[in-house]
């Protein structure tokens, strides 16, 4: 943090004690480069998301396999066992 941001100034711009000074208010804004979120939502249809899903799953699986193949195998085995035990007879 710099000295300028840590000091409080009174109305005349002079340094003062905390009882006579007023904190400087900052206004935070968020501006994302994508434009209006509704415009982006219109471009993403269910069909386009479903079309991309298999490639995203393959990519996620390959990245996870590179990191820890044993953990991926255990996770898949647990998911399969969970699915089999929760299915109706």
Chimera marker file (.cmm) of the C-alpha trace (Angstrom):
<marker_set name="trace">
<marker id="1" x="0.000" y="0.000" z="0.000" r="1" g="1" b="0" radius="0.5"/>
<marker id="2" x="1.377" y="3.444" z="-0.797" r="1" g="1" b="0" radius="0.5"/>
<marker id="3" x="1.547" y="6.423" z="1.533" r="1" g="1" b="0" radius="0.5"/>
<marker id="4" x="-1.099" y="8.293" z="-0.429" r="1" g="1" b="0" radius="0.5"/>
<marker id="5" x="-3.709" y="5.603" z="0.061" r="1" g="1" b="0" radius="0.5"/>
<marker id="6" x="-2.981" y="5.115" z="3.741" r="1" g="1" b="0" radius="0.5"/>
<marker id="7" x="-3.363" y="8.777" z="4.770" r="1" g="1" b="0" radius="0.5"/>
<marker id="8" x="-6.612" y="10.542" z="5.490" r="1" g="1" b="0" radius="0.5"/>
<marker id="9" x="-7.033" y="14.144" z="4.367" r="1" g="1" b="0" radius="0.5"/>
<marker id="10" x="-9.374" y="16.822" z="5.605" r="1" g="1" b="0" radius="0.5"/>
<marker id="11" x="-11.407" y="19.071" z="3.286" r="1" g="1" b="0" radius="0.5"/>
<marker id="12" x="-8.461" y="21.457" z="2.724" r="1" g="1" b="0" radius="0.5"/>
<marker id="13" x="-6.196" y="18.607" z="1.643" r="1" g="1" b="0" radius="0.5"/>
<marker id="14" x="-4.088" y="18.820" z="4.794" r="1" g="1" b="0" radius="0.5"/>
<marker id="15" x="-3.277" y="15.911" z="7.042" r="1" g="1" b="0" radius="0.5"/>
<marker id="16" x="-5.258" y="15.805" z="10.244" r="1" g="1" b="0" radius="0.5"/>
<marker id="17" x="-6.161" y="13.451" z="13.017" r="1" g="1" b="0" radius="0.5"/>
<marker id="18" x="-8.858" y="10.805" z="12.642" r="1" g="1" b="0" radius="0.5"/>
<marker id="19" x="-11.531" y="12.872" z="14.431" r="1" g="1" b="0" radius="0.5"/>
<marker id="20" x="-11.506" y="15.684" z="11.828" r="1" g="1" b="0" radius="0.5"/>
<marker id="21" x="-10.775" y="13.755" z="8.652" r="1" g="1" b="0" radius="0.5"/>
<marker id="22" x="-13.126" y="12.030" z="6.266" r="1" g="1" b="0" radius="0.5"/>
<marker id="23" x="-12.194" y="8.852" z="4.429" r="1" g="1" b="0" radius="0.5"/>
<marker id="24" x="-12.012" y="9.066" z="0.667" r="1" g="1" b="0" radius="0.5"/>
<marker id="25" x="-14.744" y="6.942" z="-0.876" r="1" g="1" b="0" radius="0.5"/>
<marker id="26" x="-13.970" y="4.738" z="-3.834" r="1" g="1" b="0" radius="0.5"/>
<marker id="27" x="-16.574" y="3.702" z="-6.320" r="1" g="1" b="0" radius="0.5"/>
<marker id="28" x="-15.949" y="0.227" z="-7.685" r="1" g="1" b="0" radius="0.5"/>
<marker id="29" x="-17.394" y="-0.707" z="-11.028" r="1" g="1" b="0" radius="0.5"/>
<marker id="30" x="-17.290" y="-3.930" z="-12.990" r="1" g="1" b="0" radius="0.5"/>
<marker id="31" x="-17.100" y="-3.796" z="-16.738" r="1" g="1" b="0" radius="0.5"/>
<marker id="32" x="-16.532" y="-7.032" z="-18.592" r="1" g="1" b="0" radius="0.5"/>
<marker id="33" x="-15.490" y="-7.097" z="-22.229" r="1" g="1" b="0" radius="0.5"/>
<marker id="34" x="-18.218" y="-9.527" z="-23.279" r="1" g="1" b="0" radius="0.5"/>
<marker id="35" x="-20.980" y="-6.951" z="-23.381" r="1" g="1" b="0" radius="0.5"/>
<marker id="36" x="-24.440" y="-7.628" z="-22.028" r="1" g="1" b="0" radius="0.5"/>
<marker id="37" x="-24.798" y="-11.062" z="-20.441" r="1" g="1" b="0" radius="0.5"/>
<marker id="38" x="-28.188" y="-11.529" z="-22.081" r="1" g="1" b="0" radius="0.5"/>
<marker id="39" x="-26.556" y="-11.265" z="-25.489" r="1" g="1" b="0" radius="0.5"/>
<marker id="40" x="-24.105" y="-14.002" z="-24.516" r="1" g="1" b="0" radius="0.5"/>
<marker id="41" x="-26.897" y="-16.188" z="-23.170" r="1" g="1" b="0" radius="0.5"/>
<marker id="42" x="-28.731" y="-15.883" z="-26.485" r="1" g="1" b="0" radius="0.5"/>
<marker id="43" x="-25.695" y="-17.279" z="-28.304" r="1" g="1" b="0" radius="0.5"/>
<marker id="44" x="-25.476" y="-20.347" z="-26.056" r="1" g="1" b="0" radius="0.5"/>
<marker id="45" x="-28.244" y="-22.731" z="-26.906" r="1" g="1" b="0" radius="0.5"/>
<marker id="46" x="-28.864" y="-26.130" z="-25.417" r="1" g="1" b="0" radius="0.5"/>
<marker id="47" x="-27.810" y="-27.764" z="-28.659" r="1" g="1" b="0" radius="0.5"/>
<marker id="48" x="-24.467" y="-25.925" z="-28.792" r="1" g="1" b="0" radius="0.5"/>
<marker id="49" x="-23.694" y="-26.798" z="-25.173" r="1" g="1" b="0" radius="0.5"/>
<marker id="50" x="-24.646" y="-30.462" z="-25.718" r="1" g="1" b="0" radius="0.5"/>
<marker id="51" x="-22.435" y="-30.577" z="-28.804" r="1" g="1" b="0" radius="0.5"/>
<marker id="52" x="-19.420" y="-29.346" z="-26.817" r="1" g="1" b="0" radius="0.5"/>
<marker id="53" x="-19.985" y="-31.559" z="-23.778" r="1" g="1" b="0" radius="0.5"/>
<marker id="54" x="-18.269" y="-34.770" z="-25.021" r="1" g="1" b="0" radius="0.5"/>
<marker id="55" x="-15.080" y="-32.931" z="-25.983" r="1" g="1" b="0" radius="0.5"/>
<marker id="56" x="-15.040" y="-31.102" z="-22.653" r="1" g="1" b="0" radius="0.5"/>
<marker id="57" x="-15.428" y="-34.383" z="-20.763" r="1" g="1" b="0" radius="0.5"/>
<marker id="58" x="-12.585" y="-35.962" z="-22.768" r="1" g="1" b="0" radius="0.5"/>
<marker id="59" x="-10.364" y="-32.946" z="-22.121" r="1" g="1" b="0" radius="0.5"/>
<marker id="60" x="-11.142" y="-32.963" z="-18.392" r="1" g="1" b="0" radius="0.5"/>
<marker id="61" x="-10.509" y="-36.705" z="-18.179" r="1" g="1" b="0" radius="0.5"/>
<marker id="62" x="-7.169" y="-36.464" z="-20.001" r="1" g="1" b="0" radius="0.5"/>
<marker id="63" x="-5.987" y="-33.574" z="-17.816" r="1" g="1" b="0" radius="0.5"/>
<marker id="64" x="-6.972" y="-35.433" z="-14.651" r="1" g="1" b="0" radius="0.5"/>
<marker id="65" x="-5.309" y="-38.620" z="-15.920" r="1" g="1" b="0" radius="0.5"/>
<marker id="66" x="-2.048" y="-36.714" z="-16.500" r="1" g="1" b="0" radius="0.5"/>
<marker id="67" x="-2.109" y="-35.401" z="-12.942" r="1" g="1" b="0" radius="0.5"/>
<marker id="68" x="-3.038" y="-38.588" z="-11.043" r="1" g="1" b="0" radius="0.5"/>
<marker id="69" x="-4.182" y="-41.708" z="-12.929" r="1" g="1" b="0" radius="0.5"/>
<marker id="70" x="-4.745" y="-43.714" z="-9.744" r="1" g="1" b="0" radius="0.5"/>
<marker id="71" x="-7.114" y="-41.112" z="-8.305" r="1" g="1" b="0" radius="0.5"/>
<marker id="72" x="-9.084" y="-41.013" z="-11.571" r="1" g="1" b="0" radius="0.5"/>
<marker id="73" x="-9.432" y="-44.806" z="-11.575" r="1" g="1" b="0" radius="0.5"/>
<marker id="74" x="-10.575" y="-44.824" z="-7.935" r="1" g="1" b="0" radius="0.5"/>
<marker id="75" x="-13.077" y="-42.041" z="-8.604" r="1" g="1" b="0" radius="0.5"/>
<marker id="76" x="-14.541" y="-43.843" z="-11.616" r="1" g="1" b="0" radius="0.5"/>
<marker id="77" x="-14.783" y="-47.105" z="-9.652" r="1" g="1" b="0" radius="0.5"/>
<marker id="78" x="-16.537" y="-45.351" z="-6.772" r="1" g="1" b="0" radius="0.5"/>
<marker id="79" x="-18.983" y="-43.674" z="-9.152" r="1" g="1" b="0" radius="0.5"/>
<marker id="80" x="-19.802" y="-46.992" z="-10.832" r="1" g="1" b="0" radius="0.5"/>
<marker id="81" x="-20.305" y="-48.758" z="-7.481" r="1" g="1" b="0" radius="0.5"/>
<marker id="82" x="-22.457" y="-45.866" z="-6.259" r="1" g="1" b="0" radius="0.5"/>
<marker id="83" x="-24.597" y="-46.059" z="-9.389" r="1" g="1" b="0" radius="0.5"/>
<marker id="84" x="-25.029" y="-49.811" z="-9.110" r="1" g="1" b="0" radius="0.5"/>
<marker id="85" x="-25.965" y="-49.751" z="-5.440" r="1" g="1" b="0" radius="0.5"/>
<marker id="86" x="-28.460" y="-46.929" z="-5.820" r="1" g="1" b="0" radius="0.5"/>
<marker id="87" x="-30.318" y="-48.408" z="-8.795" r="1" g="1" b="0" radius="0.5"/>
<marker id="88" x="-33.672" y="-50.063" z="-8.063" r="1" g="1" b="0" radius="0.5"/>
<marker id="89" x="-33.756" y="-53.890" z="-8.089" r="1" g="1" b="0" radius="0.5"/>
<link id1="1" id2="2" r="1" g="1" b="0" radius="0.2"/>
<link id1="2" id2="3" r="1" g="1" b="0" radius="0.2"/>
<link id1="3" id2="4" r="1" g="1" b="0" radius="0.2"/>
<link id1="4" id2="5" r="1" g="1" b="0" radius="0.2"/>
<link id1="5" id2="6" r="1" g="1" b="0" radius="0.2"/>
<link id1="6" id2="7" r="1" g="1" b="0" radius="0.2"/>
<link id1="7" id2="8" r="1" g="1" b="0" radius="0.2"/>
<link id1="8" id2="9" r="1" g="1" b="0" radius="0.2"/>
<link id1="9" id2="10" r="1" g="1" b="0" radius="0.2"/>
<link id1="10" id2="11" r="1" g="1" b="0" radius="0.2"/>
<link id1="11" id2="12" r="1" g="1" b="0" radius="0.2"/>
<link id1="12" id2="13" r="1" g="1" b="0" radius="0.2"/>
<link id1="13" id2="14" r="1" g="1" b="0" radius="0.2"/>
<link id1="14" id2="15" r="1" g="1" b="0" radius="0.2"/>
<link id1="15" id2="16" r="1" g="1" b="0" radius="0.2"/>
<link id1="16" id2="17" r="1" g="1" b="0" radius="0.2"/>
<link id1="17" id2="18" r="1" g="1" b="0" radius="0.2"/>
<link id1="18" id2="19" r="1" g="1" b="0" radius="0.2"/>
<link id1="19" id2="20" r="1" g="1" b="0" radius="0.2"/>
<link id1="20" id2="21" r="1" g="1" b="0" radius="0.2"/>
<link id1="21" id2="22" r="1" g="1" b="0" radius="0.2"/>
<link id1="22" id2="23" r="1" g="1" b="0" radius="0.2"/>
<link id1="23" id2="24" r="1" g="1" b="0" radius="0.2"/>
<link id1="24" id2="25" r="1" g="1" b="0" radius="0.2"/>
<link id1="25" id2="26" r="1" g="1" b="0" radius="0.2"/>
<link id1="26" id2="27" r="1" g="1" b="0" radius="0.2"/>
<link id1="27" id2="28" r="1" g="1" b="0" radius="0.2"/>
<link id1="28" id2="29" r="1" g="1" b="0" radius="0.2"/>
<link id1="29" id2="30" r="1" g="1" b="0" radius="0.2"/>
<link id1="30" id2="31" r="1" g="1" b="0" radius="0.2"/>
<link id1="31" id2="32" r="1" g="1" b="0" radius="0.2"/>
<link id1="32" id2="33" r="1" g="1" b="0" radius="0.2"/>
<link id1="33" id2="34" r="1" g="1" b="0" radius="0.2"/>
<link id1="34" id2="35" r="1" g="1" b="0" radius="0.2"/>
<link id1="35" id2="36" r="1" g="1" b="0" radius="0.2"/>
<link id1="36" id2="37" r="1" g="1" b="0" radius="0.2"/>
<link id1="37" id2="38" r="1" g="1" b="0" radius="0.2"/>
<link id1="38" id2="39" r="1" g="1" b="0" radius="0.2"/>
<link id1="39" id2="40" r="1" g="1" b="0" radius="0.2"/>
<link id1="40" id2="41" r="1" g="1" b="0" radius="0.2"/>
<link id1="41" id2="42" r="1" g="1" b="0" radius="0.2"/>
<link id1="42" id2="43" r="1" g="1" b="0" radius="0.2"/>
<link id1="43" id2="44" r="1" g="1" b="0" radius="0.2"/>
<link id1="44" id2="45" r="1" g="1" b="0" radius="0.2"/>
<link id1="45" id2="46" r="1" g="1" b="0" radius="0.2"/>
<link id1="46" id2="47" r="1" g="1" b="0" radius="0.2"/>
<link id1="47" id2="48" r="1" g="1" b="0" radius="0.2"/>
<link id1="48" id2="49" r="1" g="1" b="0" radius="0.2"/>
<link id1="49" id2="50" r="1" g="1" b="0" radius="0.2"/>
<link id1="50" id2="51" r="1" g="1" b="0" radius="0.2"/>
<link id1="51" id2="52" r="1" g="1" b="0" radius="0.2"/>
<link id1="52" id2="53" r="1" g="1" b="0" radius="0.2"/>
<link id1="53" id2="54" r="1" g="1" b="0" radius="0.2"/>
<link id1="54" id2="55" r="1" g="1" b="0" radius="0.2"/>
<link id1="55" id2="56" r="1" g="1" b="0" radius="0.2"/>
<link id1="56" id2="57" r="1" g="1" b="0" radius="0.2"/>
<link id1="57" id2="58" r="1" g="1" b="0" radius="0.2"/>
<link id1="58" id2="59" r="1" g="1" b="0" radius="0.2"/>
<link id1="59" id2="60" r="1" g="1" b="0" radius="0.2"/>
<link id1="60" id2="61" r="1" g="1" b="0" radius="0.2"/>
<link id1="61" id2="62" r="1" g="1" b="0" radius="0.2"/>
<link id1="62" id2="63" r="1" g="1" b="0" radius="0.2"/>
<link id1="63" id2="64" r="1" g="1" b="0" radius="0.2"/>
<link id1="64" id2="65" r="1" g="1" b="0" radius="0.2"/>
<link id1="65" id2="66" r="1" g="1" b="0" radius="0.2"/>
<link id1="66" id2="67" r="1" g="1" b="0" radius="0.2"/>
<link id1="67" id2="68" r="1" g="1" b="0" radius="0.2"/>
<link id1="68" id2="69" r="1" g="1" b="0" radius="0.2"/>
<link id1="69" id2="70" r="1" g="1" b="0" radius="0.2"/>
<link id1="70" id2="71" r="1" g="1" b="0" radius="0.2"/>
<link id1="71" id2="72" r="1" g="1" b="0" radius="0.2"/>
<link id1="72" id2="73" r="1" g="1" b="0" radius="0.2"/>
<link id1="73" id2="74" r="1" g="1" b="0" radius="0.2"/>
<link id1="74" id2="75" r="1" g="1" b="0" radius="0.2"/>
<link id1="75" id2="76" r="1" g="1" b="0" radius="0.2"/>
<link id1="76" id2="77" r="1" g="1" b="0" radius="0.2"/>
<link id1="77" id2="78" r="1" g="1" b="0" radius="0.2"/>
<link id1="78" id2="79" r="1" g="1" b="0" radius="0.2"/>
<link id1="79" id2="80" r="1" g="1" b="0" radius="0.2"/>
<link id1="80" id2="81" r="1" g="1" b="0" radius="0.2"/>
<link id1="81" id2="82" r="1" g="1" b="0" radius="0.2"/>
<link id1="82" id2="83" r="1" g="1" b="0" radius="0.2"/>
<link id1="83" id2="84" r="1" g="1" b="0" radius="0.2"/>
<link id1="84" id2="85" r="1" g="1" b="0" radius="0.2"/>
<link id1="85" id2="86" r="1" g="1" b="0" radius="0.2"/>
<link id1="86" id2="87" r="1" g="1" b="0" radius="0.2"/>
<link id1="87" id2="88" r="1" g="1" b="0" radius="0.2"/>
<link id1="88" id2="89" r="1" g="1" b="0" radius="0.2"/>
</marker_set>
